[in-house]
Amino acid sequence: MNRFFDDLGERWVAAAGRRSAQIEPPTLDAELALELLELARVAARTQERRFAPLACYMAGVAAERLRAAKGGVDDAAVAALILEVRQELETEYPLPTER
């Protein structure tokens, strides 16, 4: 997506390596990034702002569990999963209308 996230992915690989584990560098697709940012926005407005990163973490865990259970799940499918849950949250916790 950009150099910051490429570098961050390499840092995760190095940190895992220091724990005697080999992992592929995590990547961030632009569509998936947008859905995560939207999820964070909704979480921050419907709950406490500090919940936004935790909501994104949970989305990542759910995505990996979906990939493990189903196999062949690409970033577009993960983005669709996040979109679905975010829309449910927006319906359940509508943003206040401005006056």
Residue pairs with C-beta under 8 A, 6 or more apart in sequence:
1 27
1 28
1 29
1 30
1 33
5 27
5 28
6 25
6 27
8 26
9 25
9 26
9 27
9 28
10 25
12 23
12 25
12 26
13 23
13 24
13 25
16 22
16 23
29 75
29 76
29 79
31 75
31 76
31 79
32 75
32 76
32 78
32 79
32 82
34 79
35 79
35 82
35 83
35 86
36 56
36 59
36 82
38 82
38 83
38 86
39 52
39 55
39 56
39 59
39 82
39 85
39 86
39 89
40 52
40 53
40 55
40 56
41 52
42 55
42 86
42 89
42 90
42 93
43 51
43 52
43 54
43 55
43 56
43 89
44 51
44 52
45 93
45 95
46 89
46 92
46 93
46 95
47 93
59 81
59 82
59 85
62 81
62 85
63 73
63 78
63 81
63 82
66 73
66 77
66 78
66 81
67 73
67 78
